[in-house]
Amino acid sequence: MENNINISGKTILCGIIGDPIEHTMSPLMHNSAFRQMGVDYLYVPFKVKQRELAKAIDGMRALNIRGLNVTIPHKVAVIQFLDKLDHLAEKIGAVNTIVNDDGVLTGYNTDGAGFLQALLQSGIELQSKSIVILGAGGASRAISFTLADRDANLVILNRRLELDWAEELASRISQTFSKKVEALELNRKNLVRVLDKADIVVNATSMGMTPHIDETPVASDLLKPELTVFDVVYNPVKTKLLRDAEAVGATTISGLDMLVWQGALAFEKWTGLKAPIELMREEVIKAL
């Protein structure tokens, strides 16, 4: 990929905020797409600590940044600093994309749609499936709402310290869709019970992400061939969880597909143009 980015006084700025941010592939993906489409945009990563989030969003207004992606740990907390929410983001209670229209900041969530595209692409049917979701942060919220909307049966597991997040999310989904959603502590005993009946398991935690590539939320002996295992972590493309799942003959889906789809949807909101999805995927694969 050539690095011939020409920055001028007309260049429109987009970016991503999160902490950590060093692993992100979004700048590569979006800058390639901007060049391919011939638009004068530039995408930059910003490491933003939790206590600096309000200032960062003020900065977005002050610097007239057109769009931001929002990643761990800001997807829920950022909402209080925005002017408007898209109805889906409001329902989910998490934002991963912000659009700045002349100082009016609107929050969207493209995670759920990106996740769904990746699943459907793999030919997975969702109706009445039993799905175990690990984690209860921003990505988990988007995924859980999207799956419940498709009539899947959910159980959400989260570590003990943040079990109240899982309980709040489960009760929110239960109320919205009038279906029972269980929230449990993420431990071996509960995993044994829920994986026994599961069709799909989704890792929506950051466990296994570079540099912690030997970590996994599910011990390999709990995996079985009938499972579909989706890991939203995309760096590395094959996490320990996915490698273990492959070894027992389970179907696996990498977070790379979700990354590309949610990125494409954000790109379209900022530019009004159709995203070059294949190019975006190729660039990320090359880099990884």
C-alpha positions as CSV (number, residue, x, y, z in Angstrom):
1,M,0.0,0.0,0.0
2,E,1.4,3.4,-0.9
3,N,1.7,6.1,1.7
4,N,1.0,9.0,-0.6
5,I,-1.4,10.8,1.7
6,N,-1.7,14.5,0.8
7,I,-2.9,16.5,3.7
8,S,-4.3,20.0,2.9
9,G,-6.4,22.6,4.6
10,K,-9.4,20.8,3.0
11,T,-8.6,17.4,4.5
12,I,-11.5,16.0,6.6
13,L,-10.4,14.2,9.7
14,C,-11.8,11.0,11.2
15,G,-10.3,8.6,13.8
16,I,-10.7,6.2,16.6
17,I,-10.6,6.6,20.4
18,G,-9.8,3.8,22.8
19,D,-7.3,2.5,25.4
20,P,-5.4,0.5,24.4
21,I,-5.2,1.6,20.8
22,E,-1.9,0.4,19.6
23,H,-3.3,-2.8,18.1
24,T,-6.0,-1.1,16.0
25,M,-6.2,-1.9,12.2
26,S,-8.9,0.7,11.6
27,P,-6.5,3.5,10.3
28,L,-5.1,1.1,7.7
29,M,-8.5,0.0,6.6
30,H,-10.1,3.4,6.4
31,N,-7.2,5.3,4.9
32,S,-6.9,2.6,2.1
33,A,-10.7,3.0,1.5
34,F,-10.5,6.8,1.4
35,R,-7.7,6.6,-1.2
36,Q,-9.5,4.0,-3.3
37,M,-12.6,6.2,-3.3
38,G,-10.6,9.4,-4.1
39,V,-11.9,11.4,-1.1
40,D,-9.8,13.9,0.9
41,Y,-10.2,12.2,4.3
42,L,-7.6,11.1,6.9
43,Y,-8.1,8.6,9.7
44,V,-6.0,8.8,12.9
45,P,-5.9,6.7,16.1
46,F,-6.2,8.6,19.5
47,K,-5.3,6.9,22.8
48,V,-7.9,8.3,25.3
49,K,-7.9,7.5,29.0
50,Q,-11.3,7.0,30.6
51,R,-10.9,10.2,32.7
52,E,-10.1,12.2,29.5
53,L,-13.1,11.1,27.5
54,A,-15.3,14.2,28.0
55,K,-12.3,16.4,26.9
56,A,-11.8,14.2,23.9
57,I,-15.4,14.6,22.7
58,D,-15.1,18.4,23.3
59,G,-12.0,18.2,21.1
60,M,-14.0,16.4,18.4
61,R,-16.3,19.4,18.3
62,A,-13.6,22.0,18.6
63,L,-11.4,20.5,15.9
64,N,-14.4,19.7,13.7
65,I,-13.4,16.0,13.4
66,R,-16.0,14.5,11.0
67,G,-16.2,11.0,12.5
68,L,-14.9,8.8,15.3
69,N,-15.0,5.1,16.0
70,V,-15.2,4.3,19.7
71,T,-13.6,1.2,21.1
72,I,-12.8,-0.4,24.5
73,P,-13.4,1.0,27.1
74,H,-15.6,3.9,26.0
75,K,-18.5,2.5,24.1
76,V,-21.0,3.0,26.9
77,A,-19.5,6.0,28.7
78,V,-19.3,8.1,25.6
79,I,-23.1,8.3,25.3
80,Q,-23.5,11.0,28.0
81,F,-21.3,13.4,25.9
82,L,-23.3,13.1,22.6
83,D,-26.2,15.2,21.3
84,K,-28.3,12.5,19.7
85,L,-28.4,8.7,19.4
86,D,-29.6,6.6,16.5
87,H,-32.6,4.5,17.7
88,L,-30.6,1.2,17.5
89,A,-27.6,2.7,19.5
90,E,-30.2,4.0,22.1
91,K,-31.7,0.5,22.4
92,I,-28.3,-1.1,22.7
93,G,-26.9,1.5,25.1
94,A,-23.5,1.5,23.4
95,V,-22.0,3.5,20.6
96,N,-19.1,2.6,18.3
97,T,-19.4,5.3,15.6
98,I,-19.9,9.1,16.0
99,V,-20.9,11.4,13.2
100,N,-20.2,15.2,13.6
101,D,-22.6,17.4,11.5
102,D,-21.5,20.9,12.2
103,G,-21.0,20.4,15.9
104,V,-24.0,18.1,16.4
105,L,-22.7,14.7,17.4
106,T,-24.8,11.6,16.7
107,G,-23.9,8.2,18.1
108,Y,-24.5,5.0,16.1
109,N,-23.8,1.3,16.6
110,T,-22.5,-0.6,13.6
111,D,-21.1,-3.5,15.7
112,G,-24.3,-5.5,15.8
113,A,-24.9,-5.2,12.0
114,G,-21.2,-6.0,11.4
115,F,-21.4,-9.1,13.6
116,L,-24.6,-10.2,11.9
117,Q,-23.2,-9.8,8.4
118,A,-20.2,-11.9,9.4
119,L,-22.4,-14.7,10.8
120,L,-24.8,-14.7,7.8
121,Q,-21.8,-14.8,5.4
122,S,-20.8,-18.0,7.1
123,G,-24.2,-19.5,6.4
124,I,-25.2,-19.6,10.1
125,E,-29.0,-19.6,10.9
126,L,-29.9,-17.9,14.1
127,Q,-33.6,-18.6,14.9
128,S,-34.1,-20.5,18.1
129,K,-30.4,-21.2,18.4
130,S,-28.9,-21.3,21.9
131,I,-26.1,-18.7,22.1
132,V,-23.6,-18.1,24.9
133,I,-22.1,-14.6,25.0
134,L,-18.9,-14.0,27.0
135,G,-18.6,-10.4,28.2
136,A,-21.1,-7.6,28.9
137,G,-19.3,-4.5,27.5
138,G,-20.0,-2.4,24.5
139,A,-19.5,-5.1,21.8
140,S,-21.5,-7.6,23.8
141,R,-24.4,-5.2,24.1
142,A,-24.6,-4.7,20.4
143,I,-24.3,-8.4,19.6
144,S,-26.8,-9.5,22.3
145,F,-29.5,-7.1,21.0
146,T,-28.9,-8.1,17.4
147,L,-29.2,-11.8,18.3
148,A,-32.3,-11.4,20.5
149,D,-33.8,-9.5,17.6
150,R,-33.3,-12.6,15.4
151,D,-35.1,-14.7,18.0
152,A,-32.0,-16.5,19.4
153,N,-31.9,-17.7,23.0
154,L,-29.1,-16.1,25.0
155,V,-27.0,-16.6,28.1
156,I,-24.6,-13.9,29.1
157,L,-21.5,-14.6,31.2
158,N,-19.2,-12.0,32.7
159,R,-16.4,-12.0,35.3
160,R,-17.5,-11.6,38.8
161,L,-16.2,-8.0,39.2
162,E,-18.6,-6.8,36.5
163,L,-21.4,-9.3,36.9
164,D,-23.8,-6.4,37.4
165,W,-23.1,-5.3,33.8
166,A,-24.3,-8.7,32.6
167,E,-27.4,-8.7,34.9
168,E,-28.3,-5.2,33.7
169,L,-27.9,-6.2,30.0
170,A,-29.8,-9.5,30.5
171,S,-32.7,-7.7,32.1
172,R,-32.7,-5.0,29.4
173,I,-32.9,-7.6,26.7
174,S,-35.6,-9.6,28.6
175,Q,-37.8,-6.5,28.8
176,T,-37.2,-5.4,25.2
177,F,-37.9,-8.7,23.6
178,S,-40.1,-10.4,26.3
179,K,-37.7,-13.4,26.5
180,K,-35.8,-14.8,29.4
181,V,-32.0,-14.1,29.3
182,E,-29.8,-15.5,32.0
183,A,-26.7,-13.7,33.4
184,L,-24.0,-15.7,35.1
185,E,-20.5,-15.4,36.4
186,L,-17.9,-16.4,33.8
187,N,-16.3,-19.4,35.5
188,R,-15.7,-23.1,34.6
189,K,-18.7,-24.5,36.4
190,N,-21.1,-22.2,34.6
191,L,-19.4,-22.7,31.3
192,V,-19.7,-26.5,31.6
193,R,-23.5,-26.1,32.2
194,V,-24.2,-23.6,29.4
195,L,-21.9,-25.0,26.7
196,D,-23.6,-28.3,27.1
197,K,-26.7,-26.9,25.4
198,A,-25.1,-24.2,23.2
199,D,-25.1,-24.0,19.4
200,I,-22.9,-20.8,19.2
201,V,-20.4,-19.2,21.6
202,V,-19.3,-15.6,21.2
203,N,-16.3,-14.2,22.9
204,A,-17.1,-10.5,23.2
205,T,-14.3,-9.9,25.8
206,S,-10.8,-8.7,24.9
207,M,-9.2,-11.9,26.2
208,G,-6.7,-13.4,23.8
209,M,-6.0,-10.0,22.1
210,T,-2.4,-9.2,21.2
211,P,-0.1,-9.2,23.3
212,H,-2.0,-11.7,25.5
213,I,-2.3,-14.3,22.8
214,D,-2.1,-17.3,25.1
215,E,-5.2,-16.4,27.0
216,T,-8.7,-17.8,26.3
217,P,-12.0,-17.4,28.1
218,V,-12.9,-21.1,27.5
219,A,-10.7,-24.1,28.4
220,S,-10.1,-26.3,25.3
221,D,-11.7,-29.4,26.9
222,L,-15.1,-27.6,27.0
223,L,-15.3,-27.1,23.3
224,K,-17.1,-29.6,21.0
225,P,-17.4,-30.2,17.2
226,E,-21.1,-29.1,17.1
227,L,-20.3,-25.6,18.2
228,T,-19.8,-22.5,16.2
229,V,-17.2,-20.3,17.9
230,F,-17.1,-16.6,17.0
231,D,-14.3,-14.5,18.5
232,V,-14.7,-10.7,18.1
233,V,-11.0,-10.3,18.8
234,Y,-9.3,-9.8,15.4
235,N,-5.6,-9.3,16.4
236,P,-4.4,-12.1,16.1
237,V,-6.8,-13.3,13.4
238,K,-6.7,-16.8,15.0
239,T,-6.9,-16.4,18.7
240,K,-6.2,-19.3,21.1
241,L,-9.9,-19.8,21.4
242,L,-10.3,-20.2,17.7
243,R,-7.3,-22.4,17.4
244,D,-8.6,-24.7,20.2
245,A,-12.1,-24.7,18.6
246,E,-10.6,-25.6,15.2
247,A,-8.6,-28.5,16.8
248,V,-11.8,-30.1,18.0
249,G,-13.6,-29.6,14.7
250,A,-15.9,-26.7,15.6
251,T,-16.9,-24.1,13.1
252,T,-14.9,-20.8,13.7
253,I,-15.5,-17.2,12.7
254,S,-12.8,-14.5,13.2
255,G,-13.4,-11.0,14.5
256,L,-11.8,-9.8,11.3
257,D,-15.1,-10.2,9.4
258,M,-17.0,-8.2,12.0
259,L,-14.2,-5.5,12.0
260,V,-14.4,-5.0,8.2
261,W,-18.2,-4.9,8.1
262,Q,-18.6,-2.5,11.1
263,G,-15.9,-0.3,9.5
264,A,-17.6,-0.3,6.2
265,L,-20.9,0.9,7.7
266,A,-19.0,3.7,9.6
267,F,-17.2,4.7,6.4
268,E,-20.6,5.0,4.6
269,K,-22.0,7.2,7.4
270,W,-19.0,9.6,7.3
271,T,-18.6,9.9,3.5
272,G,-22.0,9.0,2.0
273,L,-20.2,6.6,-0.3
274,K,-20.4,2.8,-0.7
275,A,-17.4,1.3,1.1
276,P,-14.8,-0.8,-0.8
277,I,-15.3,-3.9,1.5
278,E,-12.9,-6.3,-0.3
279,L,-10.1,-3.8,-0.3
280,M,-10.6,-3.1,3.4
281,R,-10.5,-6.8,4.2
282,E,-7.4,-7.4,2.0
283,E,-5.5,-4.5,3.7
284,V,-6.2,-5.8,7.2
285,I,-5.3,-9.4,6.3
286,K,-2.0,-8.2,4.7
287,A,-1.1,-6.3,7.9
288,L,-2.0,-9.1,10.2
